[in-house]
Amino acid sequence: MAEYPLDWTTLPHDKTLYEADIDLSGPIADYEAHLSVVRDAAAQLPADLTALLTDSSAGSTFSPPRSRWSR
């Protein structure tokens, strides 16, 4: 596993890492590679389930059922 140590004492407190001109190419590349592995390993949902989830989320007013203990 790669490590990208930062010397926090030298970083400006009022800037993001991007603004501080820190080289983030290594961590970003590792993150993108990780996402690629996850996407490749993920199981695809059946088409009817995908349709159900995408159709119902567009204008959903779903609210979870109330417990008999909630007021």
KOLBADREN-424203 format. One record per atom (N, C-alpha, C): atom name; x, y, z; residue number from 1. Coordinates in nm, 3 decimals. Layout:
% residues N
{atom:CA&xx:X&yy:Y&zz:Z&nr:NUM} .
...
% end
This chain:
% residues 71
{atom:N&xx:0.084&yy:-0.117&zz:0.000&nr:1} .
{atom:CA&xx:0.000&yy:0.000&zz:0.000&nr:1} .
{atom:C&xx:0.089&yy:0.124&zz:0.000&nr:1} .
{atom:N&xx:0.057&yy:0.215&zz:-0.089&nr:2} .
{atom:CA&xx:0.136&yy:0.338&zz:-0.100&nr:2} .
{atom:C&xx:0.101&yy:0.433&zz:0.014&nr:2} .
{atom:N&xx:0.198&yy:0.511&zz:0.052&nr:3} .
{atom:CA&xx:0.176&yy:0.613&zz:0.155&nr:3} .
{atom:C&xx:0.220&yy:0.747&zz:0.100&nr:3} .
{atom:N&xx:0.148&yy:0.849&zz:0.139&nr:4} .
{atom:CA&xx:0.177&yy:0.984&zz:0.095&nr:4} .
{atom:C&xx:0.180&yy:1.076&zz:0.216&nr:4} .
{atom:N&xx:0.291&yy:1.073&zz:0.290&nr:5} .
{atom:CA&xx:0.297&yy:1.153&zz:0.413&nr:5} .
{atom:C&xx:0.300&yy:1.303&zz:0.383&nr:5} .
{atom:N&xx:0.236&yy:1.378&zz:0.470&nr:6} .
{atom:CA&xx:0.236&yy:1.523&zz:0.461&nr:6} .
{atom:C&xx:0.297&yy:1.580&zz:0.588&nr:6} .
{atom:N&xx:0.379&yy:1.681&zz:0.572&nr:7} .
{atom:CA&xx:0.431&yy:1.751&zz:0.688&nr:7} .
{atom:C&xx:0.332&yy:1.862&zz:0.722&nr:7} .
{atom:N&xx:0.242&yy:1.830&zz:0.814&nr:8} .
{atom:CA&xx:0.132&yy:1.922&zz:0.846&nr:8} .
{atom:C&xx:0.181&yy:2.053&zz:0.905&nr:8} .
{atom:N&xx:0.303&yy:2.054&zz:0.958&nr:9} .
{atom:CA&xx:0.355&yy:2.179&zz:1.017&nr:9} .
{atom:C&xx:0.393&yy:2.280&zz:0.910&nr:9} .
{atom:N&xx:0.417&yy:2.235&zz:0.787&nr:10} .
{atom:CA&xx:0.457&yy:2.327&zz:0.681&nr:10} .
{atom:C&xx:0.342&yy:2.367&zz:0.591&nr:10} .
{atom:N&xx:0.227&yy:2.305&zz:0.606&nr:11} .
{atom:CA&xx:0.113&yy:2.337&zz:0.520&nr:11} .
{atom:C&xx:0.043&yy:2.463&zz:0.568&nr:11} .
{atom:N&xx:0.000&yy:2.546&zz:0.475&nr:12} .
{atom:CA&xx:-0.074&yy:2.666&zz:0.516&nr:12} .
{atom:C&xx:-0.210&yy:2.627&zz:0.574&nr:12} .
{atom:N&xx:-0.252&yy:2.697&zz:0.676&nr:13} .
{atom:CA&xx:-0.379&yy:2.666&zz:0.742&nr:13} .
{atom:C&xx:-0.499&yy:2.724&zz:0.669&nr:13} .
{atom:N&xx:-0.476&yy:2.819&zz:0.580&nr:14} .
{atom:CA&xx:-0.587&yy:2.886&zz:0.514&nr:14} .
{atom:C&xx:-0.606&yy:2.843&zz:0.369&nr:14} .
{atom:N&xx:-0.539&yy:2.734&zz:0.327&nr:15} .
{atom:CA&xx:-0.551&yy:2.687&zz:0.189&nr:15} .
{atom:C&xx:-0.579&yy:2.537&zz:0.186&nr:15} .
{atom:N&xx:-0.647&yy:2.493&zz:0.080&nr:16} .
{atom:CA&xx:-0.665&yy:2.350&zz:0.059&nr:16} .
{atom:C&xx:-0.535&yy:2.292&zz:0.004&nr:16} .
{atom:N&xx:-0.526&yy:2.161&zz:-0.001&nr:17} .
{atom:CA&xx:-0.405&yy:2.099&zz:-0.056&nr:17} .
{atom:C&xx:-0.385&yy:2.137&zz:-0.202&nr:17} .
{atom:N&xx:-0.496&yy:2.151&zz:-0.276&nr:18} .
{atom:CA&xx:-0.483&yy:2.193&zz:-0.416&nr:18} .
{atom:C&xx:-0.424&yy:2.334&zz:-0.425&nr:18} .
{atom:N&xx:-0.471&yy:2.424&zz:-0.342&nr:19} .
{atom:CA&xx:-0.423&yy:2.562&zz:-0.343&nr:19} .
{atom:C&xx:-0.280&yy:2.573&zz:-0.293&nr:19} .
{atom:N&xx:-0.239&yy:2.480&zz:-0.209&nr:20} .
{atom:CA&xx:-0.103&yy:2.484&zz:-0.152&nr:20} .
{atom:C&xx:-0.002&yy:2.422&zz:-0.247&nr:20} .
{atom:N&xx:-0.045&yy:2.387&zz:-0.366&nr:21} .
{atom:CA&xx:0.043&yy:2.331&zz:-0.469&nr:21} .
{atom:C&xx:0.109&yy:2.200&zz:-0.423&nr:21} .
{atom:N&xx:0.029&yy:2.114&zz:-0.358&nr:22} .
{atom:CA&xx:0.075&yy:1.982&zz:-0.318&nr:22} .
{atom:C&xx:0.048&yy:1.885&zz:-0.432&nr:22} .
{atom:N&xx:0.143&yy:1.801&zz:-0.464&nr:23} .
{atom:CA&xx:0.126&yy:1.704&zz:-0.572&nr:23} .
{atom:C&xx:0.033&yy:1.592&zz:-0.525&nr:23} .
{atom:N&xx:-0.088&yy:1.590&zz:-0.577&nr:24} .
{atom:CA&xx:-0.187&yy:1.489&zz:-0.540&nr:24} .
{atom:C&xx:-0.206&yy:1.383&zz:-0.647&nr:24} .
{atom:N&xx:-0.120&yy:1.382&zz:-0.748&nr:25} .
{atom:CA&xx:-0.137&yy:1.289&zz:-0.860&nr:25} .
{atom:C&xx:-0.128&yy:1.143&zz:-0.815&nr:25} .
{atom:N&xx:-0.039&yy:1.112&zz:-0.723&nr:26} .
{atom:CA&xx:-0.026&yy:0.974&zz:-0.674&nr:26} .
{atom:C&xx:-0.149&yy:0.926&zz:-0.600&nr:26} .
{atom:N&xx:-0.195&yy:1.000&zz:-0.497&nr:27} .
{atom:CA&xx:-0.314&yy:0.958&zz:-0.425&nr:27} .
{atom:C&xx:-0.439&yy:0.953&zz:-0.513&nr:27} .
{atom:N&xx:-0.453&yy:1.048&zz:-0.604&nr:28} .
{atom:CA&xx:-0.570&yy:1.049&zz:-0.692&nr:28} .
{atom:C&xx:-0.566&yy:0.928&zz:-0.786&nr:28} .
{atom:N&xx:-0.449&yy:0.896&zz:-0.839&nr:29} .
{atom:CA&xx:-0.437&yy:0.780&zz:-0.927&nr:29} .
{atom:C&xx:-0.468&yy:0.651&zz:-0.851&nr:29} .
{atom:N&xx:-0.421&yy:0.641&zz:-0.727&nr:30} .
{atom:CA&xx:-0.451&yy:0.522&zz:-0.646&nr:30} .
{atom:C&xx:-0.600&yy:0.511&zz:-0.619&nr:30} .
{atom:N&xx:-0.665&yy:0.622&zz:-0.589&nr:31} .
{atom:CA&xx:-0.809&yy:0.623&zz:-0.563&nr:31} .
{atom:C&xx:-0.886&yy:0.581&zz:-0.688&nr:31} .
{atom:N&xx:-0.848&yy:0.634&zz:-0.804&nr:32} .
{atom:CA&xx:-0.916&yy:0.598&zz:-0.928&nr:32} .
{atom:C&xx:-0.895&yy:0.450&zz:-0.961&nr:32} .
{atom:N&xx:-0.776&yy:0.398&zz:-0.934&nr:33} .
{atom:CA&xx:-0.751&yy:0.256&zz:-0.957&nr:33} .
{atom:C&xx:-0.836&yy:0.171&zz:-0.863&nr:33} .
{atom:N&xx:-0.849&yy:0.214&zz:-0.740&nr:34} .
{atom:CA&xx:-0.934&yy:0.142&zz:-0.644&nr:34} .
{atom:C&xx:-1.079&yy:0.141&zz:-0.690&nr:34} .
{atom:N&xx:-1.130&yy:0.254&zz:-0.735&nr:35} .
{atom:CA&xx:-1.268&yy:0.260&zz:-0.783&nr:35} .
{atom:C&xx:-1.288&yy:0.169&zz:-0.904&nr:35} .
{atom:N&xx:-1.189&yy:0.160&zz:-0.989&nr:36} .
{atom:CA&xx:-1.197&yy:0.073&zz:-1.105&nr:36} .
{atom:C&xx:-1.208&yy:-0.073&zz:-1.063&nr:36} .
{atom:N&xx:-1.130&yy:-0.113&zz:-0.964&nr:37} .
{atom:CA&xx:-1.136&yy:-0.250&zz:-0.913&nr:37} .
{atom:C&xx:-1.273&yy:-0.279&zz:-0.851&nr:37} .
{atom:N&xx:-1.325&yy:-0.184&zz:-0.775&nr:38} .
{atom:CA&xx:-1.456&yy:-0.200&zz:-0.712&nr:38} .
{atom:C&xx:-1.565&yy:-0.212&zz:-0.818&nr:38} .
{atom:N&xx:-1.561&yy:-0.124&zz:-0.919&nr:39} .
{atom:CA&xx:-1.662&yy:-0.130&zz:-1.025&nr:39} .
{atom:C&xx:-1.656&yy:-0.264&zz:-1.099&nr:39} .
{atom:N&xx:-1.536&yy:-0.312&zz:-1.126&nr:40} .
{atom:CA&xx:-1.522&yy:-0.438&zz:-1.199&nr:40} .
{atom:C&xx:-1.572&yy:-0.557&zz:-1.117&nr:40} .
{atom:N&xx:-1.563&yy:-0.548&zz:-0.985&nr:41} .
{atom:CA&xx:-1.604&yy:-0.659&zz:-0.899&nr:41} .
{atom:C&xx:-1.751&yy:-0.652&zz:-0.859&nr:41} .
{atom:N&xx:-1.815&yy:-0.539&zz:-0.884&nr:42} .
{atom:CA&xx:-1.953&yy:-0.521&zz:-0.842&nr:42} .
{atom:C&xx:-2.048&yy:-0.605&zz:-0.929&nr:42} .
{atom:N&xx:-2.150&yy:-0.656&zz:-0.865&nr:43} .
{atom:CA&xx:-2.251&yy:-0.732&zz:-0.938&nr:43} .
{atom:C&xx:-2.354&yy:-0.636&zz:-0.995&nr:43} .
{atom:N&xx:-2.394&yy:-0.661&zz:-1.117&nr:44} .
{atom:CA&xx:-2.493&yy:-0.576&zz:-1.181&nr:44} .
{atom:C&xx:-2.632&yy:-0.613&zz:-1.131&nr:44} .
{atom:N&xx:-2.711&yy:-0.513&zz:-1.102&nr:45} .
{atom:CA&xx:-2.849&yy:-0.537&zz:-1.059&nr:45} .
{atom:C&xx:-2.932&yy:-0.585&zz:-1.177&nr:45} .
{atom:N&xx:-3.031&yy:-0.669&zz:-1.152&nr:46} .
{atom:CA&xx:-3.123&yy:-0.707&zz:-1.258&nr:46} .
{atom:C&xx:-3.193&yy:-0.583&zz:-1.314&nr:46} .
{atom:N&xx:-3.225&yy:-0.586&zz:-1.443&nr:47} .
{atom:CA&xx:-3.283&yy:-0.469&zz:-1.510&nr:47} .
{atom:C&xx:-3.413&yy:-0.424&zz:-1.445&nr:47} .
{atom:N&xx:-3.498&yy:-0.519&zz:-1.404&nr:48} .
{atom:CA&xx:-3.625&yy:-0.479&zz:-1.344&nr:48} .
{atom:C&xx:-3.605&yy:-0.409&zz:-1.210&nr:48} .
{atom:N&xx:-3.506&yy:-0.450&zz:-1.133&nr:49} .
{atom:CA&xx:-3.476&yy:-0.384&zz:-1.007&nr:49} .
{atom:C&xx:-3.418&yy:-0.245&zz:-1.031&nr:49} .
{atom:N&xx:-3.329&yy:-0.234&zz:-1.127&nr:50} .
{atom:CA&xx:-3.273&yy:-0.104&zz:-1.163&nr:50} .
{atom:C&xx:-3.384&yy:-0.008&zz:-1.204&nr:50} .
{atom:N&xx:-3.476&yy:-0.056&zz:-1.287&nr:51} .
{atom:CA&xx:-3.588&yy:0.028&zz:-1.331&nr:51} .
{atom:C&xx:-3.674&yy:0.070&zz:-1.212&nr:51} .
{atom:N&xx:-3.700&yy:-0.022&zz:-1.123&nr:52} .
{atom:CA&xx:-3.781&yy:0.010&zz:-1.005&nr:52} .
{atom:C&xx:-3.714&yy:0.118&zz:-0.920&nr:52} .
{atom:N&xx:-3.585&yy:0.104&zz:-0.899&nr:53} .
{atom:CA&xx:-3.512&yy:0.201&zz:-0.815&nr:53} .
{atom:C&xx:-3.502&yy:0.337&zz:-0.883&nr:53} .
{atom:N&xx:-3.476&yy:0.340&zz:-1.011&nr:54} .
{atom:CA&xx:-3.461&yy:0.468&zz:-1.079&nr:54} .
{atom:C&xx:-3.595&yy:0.536&zz:-1.101&nr:54} .
{atom:N&xx:-3.700&yy:0.461&zz:-1.131&nr:55} .
{atom:CA&xx:-3.832&yy:0.520&zz:-1.152&nr:55} .
{atom:C&xx:-3.889&yy:0.575&zz:-1.022&nr:55} .
{atom:N&xx:-3.873&yy:0.501&zz:-0.915&nr:56} .
{atom:CA&xx:-3.934&yy:0.544&zz:-0.789&nr:56} .
{atom:C&xx:-3.856&yy:0.656&zz:-0.721&nr:56} .
{atom:N&xx:-3.729&yy:0.672&zz:-0.755&nr:57} .
{atom:CA&xx:-3.652&yy:0.775&zz:-0.687&nr:57} .
{atom:C&xx:-3.673&yy:0.913&zz:-0.749&nr:57} .
{atom:N&xx:-3.725&yy:0.919&zz:-0.871&nr:58} .
{atom:CA&xx:-3.739&yy:1.048&zz:-0.939&nr:58} .
{atom:C&xx:-3.833&yy:1.142&zz:-0.865&nr:58} .
{atom:N&xx:-3.950&yy:1.093&zz:-0.828&nr:59} .
{atom:CA&xx:-4.045&yy:1.180&zz:-0.760&nr:59} .
{atom:C&xx:-4.091&yy:1.119&zz:-0.630&nr:59} .
{atom:N&xx:-4.002&yy:1.049&zz:-0.567&nr:60} .
{atom:CA&xx:-4.039&yy:0.974&zz:-0.448&nr:60} .
{atom:C&xx:-4.074&yy:1.065&zz:-0.331&nr:60} .
{atom:N&xx:-4.179&yy:1.029&zz:-0.264&nr:61} .
{atom:CA&xx:-4.214&yy:1.097&zz:-0.139&nr:61} .
{atom:C&xx:-4.213&yy:0.993&zz:-0.027&nr:61} .
{atom:N&xx:-4.125&yy:0.895&zz:-0.042&nr:62} .
{atom:CA&xx:-4.116&yy:0.786&zz:0.054&nr:62} .
{atom:C&xx:-4.078&yy:0.837&zz:0.191&nr:62} .
{atom:N&xx:-4.148&yy:0.787&zz:0.290&nr:63} .
{atom:CA&xx:-4.106&yy:0.810&zz:0.427&nr:63} .
{atom:C&xx:-4.118&yy:0.676&zz:0.499&nr:63} .
{atom:N&xx:-4.021&yy:0.643&zz:0.581&nr:64} .
{atom:CA&xx:-4.024&yy:0.513&zz:0.647&nr:64} .
{atom:C&xx:-4.146&yy:0.501&zz:0.737&nr:64} .
{atom:N&xx:-4.194&yy:0.379&zz:0.755&nr:65} .
{atom:CA&xx:-4.311&yy:0.361&zz:0.841&nr:65} .
{atom:C&xx:-4.279&yy:0.403&zz:0.984&nr:65} .
{atom:N&xx:-4.378&yy:0.460&zz:1.048&nr:66} .
{atom:CA&xx:-4.359&yy:0.503&zz:1.187&nr:66} .
{atom:C&xx:-4.367&yy:0.383&zz:1.280&nr:66} .
{atom:N&xx:-4.282&yy:0.386&zz:1.376&nr:67} .
{atom:CA&xx:-4.285&yy:0.284&zz:1.479&nr:67} .
{atom:C&xx:-4.403&yy:0.312&zz:1.572&nr:67} .
{atom:N&xx:-4.455&yy:0.210&zz:1.632&nr:68} .
{atom:CA&xx:-4.565&yy:0.233&zz:1.726&nr:68} .
{atom:C&xx:-4.515&yy:0.309&zz:1.849&nr:68} .
{atom:N&xx:-4.382&yy:0.317&zz:1.865&nr:69} .
{atom:CA&xx:-4.326&yy:0.387&zz:1.980&nr:69} .
{atom:C&xx:-4.294&yy:0.533&zz:1.949&nr:69} .
{atom:N&xx:-4.297&yy:0.570&zz:1.820&nr:70} .
{atom:CA&xx:-4.265&yy:0.710&zz:1.786&nr:70} .
{atom:C&xx:-4.390&yy:0.795&zz:1.799&nr:70} .
{atom:N&xx:-4.371&yy:0.922&zz:1.824&nr:71} .
{atom:CA&xx:-4.487&yy:1.013&zz:1.841&nr:71} .
{atom:C&xx:-4.481&yy:1.122&zz:1.739&nr:71} .
% end
